[in-house]
Amino acid sequence: MTYDFKEIEPKWQKIWEEKKAFETKNDFTLPKFYSLVEFPYPSGVGLHIGHPRPYTAMDIVSRKRRMQGYNVLFPIGWDAFGLPTENYAIKNHIHPSIVTKNNIEHFTKQLKMLGFSFDWSKEINTSDPDYYRWTQWIFLQFFKAGLAYKKEMSVNFCTSCKVVLANEEVVDGRCERCGGEVVHKVKSQWMLKITEYADKLIDGLKDLDFIERVKTQEINWIGRSYGAEINFGTTAGDDLLVYTTRPDTIFGVTYMVMAPEHALIEKWKDKLSNYSEIMAYKEEAQKKSDFERAEIVKEKTGVKLEGVAAVNPANGKEIPIFVSDYVLSTYGSGAIMAVPAHDSRDWDFAKAFNMPIIEVVAGGNVEEEAFTDVATGKLVNSDFLNGLEVSEAKEKITEWLTQKGIGHKKTNYKLRDWVFSRQRYWGEPVPLVNCEKCGWVAIPEDQLPLTLPDIKDFEPTDNGESPLAKATDWINTTCPCCGGKAKRETDTMPNWAGSSWYFLRYCDPKCTTGIADPKALDYWMPVDWYNGGMEHVTLHLLYSRFWALFLNDINVIHCGEPYKKRTAHGMILGEDGEKMSKSKGNTVDPLDIVDQYGADTLRTYEMFIGDFEKAAPWSQSSIKGCKRFLDKVWGLMFIAKGTGVTPKLEASFHKTIKKVSEDIESMKFNTAIATLMTLTNEIYEVGSLTTDELKTLVTLLCPFAPHISEEIWERLDGKGLCSLTKWPEYDESKTVEQSVTIGVQVLGKMKDTVQIPFDADEETALNEAMKSSRVAQAVEGKTIVKKIYVKNRILNIIIK
C-alpha cells in the first residue's frame, strides 16, 4: 500500500486543529520556549517558495521542544498594513480592509496545508483596531518621553509609491518595496529618536546569541565612531564645525567640503560671487539618493566657494571650501576637513580639482595614491605632533584643541533618527492633534484606537500629501487641552510600526488593558529563538529592539533585549542559480509541489536542500529523492515486527537520535535528514526492525514530516499524537559500535575484511585477520616483519 498524502495530510491537519494540539498551556510554572518567525505580509500572491524554508525550520525546532516537555509558544499573525495592499486597492477600487481580509483567508489556508504547528489562538493582525490601539499607545509614550518629534527635513521620496521612505528603506537609490526611483523632498515629518538608543543598540548585542553577520551588520549600520569635533574659522566670520575620527591629521587638511544643503551657504549668499552656480549644483545633488552620493567609486564633482574660505586652526592657513554631493547634511555636521594624503575620496577630489596633498603620516607614496593604512605610524609635517605615534597624536591634538576652546572629544553615529511619517491611507493614524494655541497634543488614551475614516479615494497626491488630507470631517476636531479648534495629523505610521512590537502582543493577544498581561510578558519574554531574513537586520530587527528597550525603560516590560537568539536563513534560488522572478521564468509555486508530492516532501526537501544559512538552488530531481525517502519510511511498516531492539541496529539508532537532536539545535537540518536516510537504508539492508524501533524513527522524523509520521504512529497503535510524544533519548555508551569491520592488506594489497571488537589492539586485530583463509594463504611460508595498524580502520601486514 502506497502513502496517499492527498488523503492523509488533510486528515491530520484537521485532527491537530480539533484537538488544539499546538495551543500553549496557560501554566506559567512550566519551562517555556518562545519560538518566533517573521510574520508574513498577506499579499494577494500568497505563499511563495521562500516562506516554507524559515517556517519549516522553526516548526522543526518548536515541535522538538514540545516533545521535550516545554510549553511552546509558536505564534503566527499578519503584518497587514502597507503599500502593496493600498496600491492594489487603488487599482481595483476595493477598500484595503477587504483586500487584507481576503488575502489573510487565502494565506491561512496555504499555511495550514503545510502542517505548521502554529498556535492559531494567538493570531494577530496589525490592521485590526484592537491591535493598533496599542501601536498608537506606544507611539504616545514615545511622544510623552520626547522621543517622537516633528521636523522639517530633506527626506527620501519614492516617485512611484508617492511616499516618504526611511533611509533603511532605500536600497541602491531605489524604493525597497517597489524599486521606484527615490528623490529628495523637504517635508515636515514625524521622527522617532532612535539615535538616543544608539549605544544601547550596539552594547546590547554583546551578550546575545545572534549569528555574527547579524551583529556586524547592525553595528556597521549604527556606525559608532570616536573622534573630535573641531571648529574651523572662516573669512566670513562664522565657524565651520566638522567631525573627524582622525584629528591627528589636521596639519594635512588642504581644503574643506560642505554638503550643498549646508545652512551656511544661504547665510553667505551675498558674499559668494558664484552663488547661482552653487544652487544649480545643489539642485542636481538633491536628485540623487544618499546611497548614490556616498558611493566611493564615482566621479568626484563639486563647486569651489568664491568669496569665503576656511582657516585651519592648527596652523592659521587659509584653505578653500567646496560643496560636493559626497558630503551629506544628515551625517555629522554636514562638513568635512579634507586630508587627501590619507583618504581615498579626498585624494580623488584633490586630483580632480588640483588641490595640494600633504603627507602627515609616514609610510606611503601620497603622490601615487592615498596612504590609508595609518592606524599606526609616525606623524610628519605636523609641527608639535611630529614623531608621535598616531594614538599619541590623537590624544595630544584633542587636548590642544580643547584647551584652545576650538574642539573636543566626540562620539558620532551614522544612524539617523527614524522617519516615522507616511503620506498614505493604509496605516495606523498618528494619535495627535495640532492646536494653534497648544501645538501638538496627544489624544486621551481612553479614546484609542483612533480609527481610519472610511474614504473612497486612496490615491496619494503628486506633492506627497496623504489621502487623509481629503477627509475634512475626520481632520477637524477639538483640542483635548483647551477645547479649541484642532486638526488631526493626516500622515500615518510606517508599516514597520506594527511589526516593532508584535512579538509582545503574541504573549496575550486578547488583552484589553495593555499591550499584554504583565504576567504573560514576564513569563514568555524574551523570545528564546527568532529566525528571520538578513534583509531585515537594519529595518525590523533594529526597530523592534529599539521599541523593546524603550518599553523596558518605562517599565512596561522587564526583559531588556527582546530576543535571546537570532538566526538567519538563505534564499532559495531558481534551478538556474539566479534569484527567482517571474520575468526570468524560474519561479516555483509551492502549492504545485504540495499537489504533486505532498507537504511533507516539500518540508523535507526545503530542509535538505543545503546549508540553512546559505542560498541554495531549487532542484526538481532532488525533491523526487525526498519523496522516495518518505516512501521508503512508509514501507518500513510492512517489515516491522515485535518489540524491543534489533542488535544489529541498536548502535545506529542511538547514534541517529544523538545526531538528529544535535543537528536540529545547530540548524543543520540537511545533515539530520541525511542521517535519517542512512538509518532507513541500513534497516533495509538488515531486513527487519521492531515496531518500537519504527516508532523511534517516526518520532525523530515527525518535526520534519509530521503527517506521515502521525499516520505511521497511529497504525502502530502509538498512544496519543506522535507530535506530542516524548522525544527519544540516547545512551552515549550505545552510540559506540561494539564491533567494527576493518580491511586487511598484505604488502598494501587488500586481501579481505574481518570483524573485530571496537577499539581492539593490534594483536587482537592480527589474530582475527589470520583466521581469514585469504590472509592466511597470502602470508603462508613468509615472515611477518611489520604490522601497520590504524585502529578501527585497516591492518597492513608486511612480509618477506
C-alpha positions, -999 to 999 in steps of 0.1 A, spaced: 0 0 0 15 34 -10 14 65 10 -16 86 -1 -6 121 10 -37 137 -5 -59 118 19 -36 116 49 -23 152 51 -57 169 54 -67 142 78 -40 151 103 -43 189 98 -80 185 108 -71 164 139 -45 188 151 -70 217 148 -98 198 165 -76 187 194 -59 222 196 -27 202 197 -4 232 195 -20 257 217 1 269 246 -8 260 281 -18 288 305 5 274 332 34 298 339 52 273 361 62 251 331 95 255 314 88 277 284 101 281 248 91 310 227 99 304 190 94 333 165 93 337 128 88 370 109 51 372 104 42 375 67 28 404 48 -5 390 34 -1 398 -2 -25 387 -29 0 364 -44 0 343 -13 27 318 -2 59 319 -22 86 292 -22 107 312 2 81 311 30 83 274 38 121 273 45 123 295 76 88 285 88 96 248 85 129 253 103 114 270 133 85 245 132 110 217 135 127 234 165 93 241 181 80 205 176 111 191 191 109 214 221 72 205 226 82 168 226 108 176 252 82 189 276 84 226 270 54 249 270 59 262 235 47 295 220 50 293 183 26 320 170 16 335 137 0 367 126 -2 392 98 19 424 91 -12 437 73 -7 475 68 14 486 39 17 500 4 11 469 -18 -24 464 -4 -32 501 -8 -18 502 -43 -39 471 -52 -70 487 -36 -65 519 -57 -60 499 -89 -91 477 -83 -113 501 -65 -116 479 -34 -112 490 2 -78 479 16 -95 463 46 -114 439 22 -83 432 3 -65 424 35 -93 401 48 -94 381 16 -56 378 14 -54 366 50 -80 339 44 -61 327 13 -27 328 31 -41 310 62 -54 281 41 -20 278 24 0 278 57 -23 252 72 -17 230 42 20 228 51 13 214 86 30 241 106 24 238 144 14 274 149 -8 283 178 -36 299 158 -53 311 190 -25 337 193 -32 351 157 -28 388 154 -34 414 126 -16 447 127 -45 464 108 -71 453 134 -81 484 156 -78 462 187 -42 457 178 -32 491 165 -48 507 195 -17 496 213 6 506 185 -8 541 189 -5 539 227 32 530 224 37 560 200 21 583 226 46 570 252 74 580 228 58 614 223 55 620 261 91 610 265 103 635 239 114 607 216 87 615 189 91 649 173 82 667 141 109 682 119 112 698 85 139 680 67 151 666 34 136 632 30 136 602 6 105 603 -16 95 573 -38 83 587 -71 63 555 -77 47 549 -43 44 587 -37 55 582 -1 84 592 21 108 565 30 132 559 59 169 557 50 167 519 57 140 516 30 162 529 2 184 503 -15 208 514 -42 189 546 -46 156 529 -52 125 521 -31 129 489 -11 93 479 -18 87 488 -54 121 495 -69 109 530 -79 133 560 -82 139 578 -49 144 616 -49 148 641 -21 120 665 -9 118 689 20 88 679 42 77 681 78 79 646 92 74 628 124 106 613 137 115 587 163 147 595 182 163 561 177 197 578 180 191 582 217 194 544 219 224 540 196 248 530 223 223 506 239 216 490 205 253 483 200 263 474 235 233 451 240 245 428 211 275 417 232 257 391 253 231 380 227 232 347 208 230 363 174 249 350 144 280 371 138 269 386 105 237 399 121 257 416 148 282 430 124 255 444 101 237 462 129 270 476 143 281 489 109 247 504 103 247 523 136 283 533 128 296 544 161 329 561 159 352 581 182 369 613 173 367 650 178 346 680 167 367 709 155 357 745 147 374 758 116 372 796 113 361 812 81 368 845 64 330 852 67 334 853 105 314 821 111 328 788 124 326 757 103 321 727 125 335 693 114 336 659 130 366 636 123 379 603 136 414 615 127 421 648 144 458 638 144 459 646 106 447 682 110 480 696 96 473 676 63 440 695 57 443 714 24 406 722 17 372 716 32 340 703 17 304 711 27 271 695 18 253 715 -9 224 718 16 245 733 44 227 762 62 258 785 60 256 786 22 224 805 24 238 828 51 268 836 29 247 842 -2 257 878 -6 294 870 -1 295 843 -28 301 855 -63 291 821 -77 260 816 -56 238 807 -86 263 780 -97 263 765 -62 225 765 -62 224 747 -96 248 721 -82 226 717 -51 195 711 -73 213 683 -92 226 667 -60 192 665 -45 181 643 -73 204 616 -60 198 593 -31 221 594 -1 235 560 -12 244 573 -47 260 604 -32 281 584 -7 294 559 -32 332 557 -30 337 547 -67 322 576 -86 333 607 -104 341 635 -79 321 667 -86 318 699 -68 319 737 -68 345 759 -51 331 787 -30 342 820 -44 342 846 -17 346 826 15 375 805 27 382 785 58 411 788 83 430 758 96 431 763 134 463 743 137 484 765 115 463 796 107 465 789 69 435 798 47 422 769 27 394 768 1 359 754 7 340 733 -18 305 720 -19 302 684 -31 275 658 -31 296 632 -14 292 651 19 257 646 34 240 672 55 224 643 76 258 629 88 279 646 113 279 684 109 274 684 71 310 694 65 344 677 65 381 686 67 398 670 37 431 652 42 438 640 6 471 623 16 453 598 38 417 595 25 409 579 -9 379 601 -17 397 632 -6 427 622 -28 405 616 -58 388 650 -52 422 668 -48 435 653 -80 403 664 -99 405 700 -85 443 703 -83 444 707 -45 477 702 -26 484 668 -10 504 669 22 517 637 39 513 638 77 517 601 85 548 585 71 547 553 51 533 557 17 538 575 -16 509 600 -15 516 613 -50 506 579 -63 477 572 -41 463 580 -6 481 562 22 452 549 42 469 523 63 476 548 91 462 532 122 498 531 133 528 551 122 546 584 130 534 619 123 554 641 99 549 677 86 527 682 117 546 708 139 544 698 176 529 663 166 560 653 146 575 619 157 545 609 177 527 576 171 491 580 157 474 571 190 496 596 209 490 623 184 452 618 186 453 624 223 477 653 221 459 673 194 425 667 211 438 681 244 453 710 225 420 718 207 401 715 240 425 739 257 422 764 229 383 761 230 381 751 194 374 714 197 366 685 219 362 647 220 331 634 203 313 601 197 294 601 164 270 577 147 259 570 111 225 561 124 199 587 118 166 593 136 138 572 121 114 590 97 81 578 110 55 595 87 40 581 56 17 600 33 -7 571 27 -40 559 39 -35 523 48 -15 527 81 -20 535 117 -33 570 122 -10 592 143 -29 598 176 -21 636 178 -39 668 170 -25 702 161 -39 731 180 -30 767 171 -29 775 208 -14 743 224 7 729 195 8 692 190 -13 674 216 -18 637 223 -54 624 222 -65 609 255 -55 572 259 -91 562 266 -101 575 232 -78 549 215 -79 535 190 -81 564 166 -95 546 136 -91 553 100 -121 572 83 -139 552 57 -129 571 25 -134 562 -12 -103 578 -27 -70 564 -15 -49 579 -43 -19 598 -29 -12 633 -43 18 641 -65 31 665 -39 32 638 -14 2 648 7 -17 620 24 -51 609 11 -64 615 46 -60 653 39 -93 650 19 -112 636 49 -121 671 64 -148 658 87 -123 635 103 -95 660 103 -113 688 121 -117 682 158 -112 698 192 -81 701 213 -81 678 243 -63 705 263 -81 738 256 -112 726 238 -104 749 209 -103 740 172 -77 715 162 -67 693 132 -57 657 132 -24 646 118 -30 633 82 2 613 79 0 576 90 27 554 106 50 533 85 44 496 80 73 489 104 52 503 134 30 473 139 59 449 134 81 466 160 62 451 189 41 421 175 62 396 195 50 412 227 13 411 217 16 373 209 21 368 246 -15 378 253 -33 389 221 -67 395 235 -57 417 264 -78 449 266 -59 466 295 -24 469 280 -1 456 253 -4 422 271 -9 409 306 22 417 326 24 382 340 23 368 304 50 392 294 72 383 323 67 345 316 72 345 278 97 373 272 124 374 259 118 354 227 141 323 230 148 318 193 140 342 164 148 334 129 145 359 101 159 372 69 192 392 66 173 418 46 155 430 78 185 433 101 188 471 97 150 475 95 126 455 115 152 438 138 168 472 147 134 489 151 119 462 173 150 461 196 146 499 199 110 497 209 116 469 234 145 487 250 123 518 253 93 498 268 118 483 292 129 517 303 94 528 310 87 496 329 61 481 306 83 450 300 112 437 321 134 417 298 156 443 283 166 429 249 136 411 233 154 382 216 179 358 231 189 341 199 187 353 163 195 332 133 190 338 96 182 317 65 195 317 30 173 324 -1 160 296 -24 172 303 -59 159 291 -92 172 260 -108 195 283 -129 211 296 -97 196 330 -101 171 348 -78 136 336 -86 115 361 -106 85 358 -129 104 377 -156 131 350 -157 106 322 -157 124 304 -129 98 306 -102 83 276 -83 48 276 -69 49 257 -35 13 247 -39 21 229 -71 48 209 -52 23 201 -24 -2 190 -50 23 168 -68 44 154 -39 27 164 -6 35 189 21 59 165 39 80 161 8 82 199 3 91 204 40 117 177 39 132 190 7 135 226 18 154 214 48 176 190 28 184 215 0 216 227 16 232 247 44 202 265 60 221 298 63 231 299 27 213 304 -6 205 272 -24 192 265 -60 160 246 -64 163 211 -79 133 192 -93 152 159 -93 163 163 -56 127 168 -45 118 135 -61 146 119 -40 129 132 -8 96 117 -19 114 84 -24 128 86 11 94 91 26 80 63 6 108 40 20 99 51 55 63 42 48 74 8 36 90 0 69 56 -6 84 54 -38 64 86 -53 78 83 -41 114 76 -69 138 78 -75 175 91 -52 202 125 -43 218 157 -38 198 174 -53 169 210 -59 180 225 -50 146 206 -17 146 209 -7 183 241 14 180 228 31 148 196 41 164 214 57 194 238 75 171 209 87 149 190 101 180 221 119 191 229 133 156 194 144 148 189 160 182 222 180 179 217 189 143 182 205 149 198 227 176 225 238 152 201 242 123 220 215 103 187 202 90 202 188 59 226 165 77 198 155 102 177 143 72 207 126 57 212 107 89 176 96 89 181 84 53 212 65 62 194 47 91 165 39 68 188 23 42 206 4 69 173 -10 82 165 -23 47 200 -39 45 194 -57 78 159 -66 65 140 -61 97 132 -39 127 108 -39 156 77 -17 159 94 0 189 123 10 166 99 22 139 81 43 165 115 59 174 123 65 138 90 83 131 93 103 163 126 116 150 111 122 116 79 139 129 93 175 132 104 173 95 75 153 80 47 154 106 18 140 85 34 107 75 48 103 110 14 107 126 -1 82 103 25 55 109 24 62 146 -14 57 146 -11 24 126 15 12 151 -10 18 179 10 46 193 -6 64 223 -19 99 216 -3 121 189 32 115 176 36 152 177 32 152 214 50 121 223 83 121 243 114 130 223 137 99 221 168 98 243 201 82 235 226 63 257 261 76 250 277 43 257 255 27 230 264 52 203 298 34 201 299 3 179 305 -29 198 323 -43 168 338 -29 136 348 -42 102 384 -34 91 402 -40 59 432 -64 59 461 -58 34 492 -78 27 520 -57 13 495 -29 7 471 -51 -13 436 -57 0 430 -94 8 399 -94 30 377 -77 56 372 -90 91 351 -80 121 369 -72 153 359 -57 187 357 -19 185 390 -3 196 407 -37 195 445 -36 199 470 -46 172 475 -82 185 437 -89 185 433 -75 150 461 -97 137 447 -128 154 413 -122 138 429 -114 104 448 -147 104 415 -166 107 407 -154 72 417 -181 47 426 -154 21 450 -137 45 465 -169 58 471 -181 22 489 -148 14 513 -150 43 519 -187 42 556 -196 43 566 -159 48 578 -140 78 558 -111 91 583 -83 96 560 -54 103 524 -45 110 508 -12 102 475 -8 121 451 21 120 427 14 148 391 6 137 401 12 101 428 -11 85 456 -36 91 485 -38 66 508 -69 71 543 -66 57 560 -99 49 593 -111 33 
